[in-house]
């Protein structure tokens, strides 16, 4: 599932609203063991443009 969620985020990364929506959905689809890997991947790929969005969702999780 994690690869699917990564693919979706890469495809919608041009639009902040879509990115945020798909990030939220993606996190809910993952099992707890995948969330840290997903978080690391997201920050590596998107922190330059969407760091506030990432902080919003990953801070809530306390991962």
Secondary structure, DSSP 8 states (H G I E B T S, - for coil): -HHHHHHHHHHHTT-HHHHHHHHHHHHHHS-HHHHHHHHHHHHHHHHHHHHHHHHHHHHHHT-
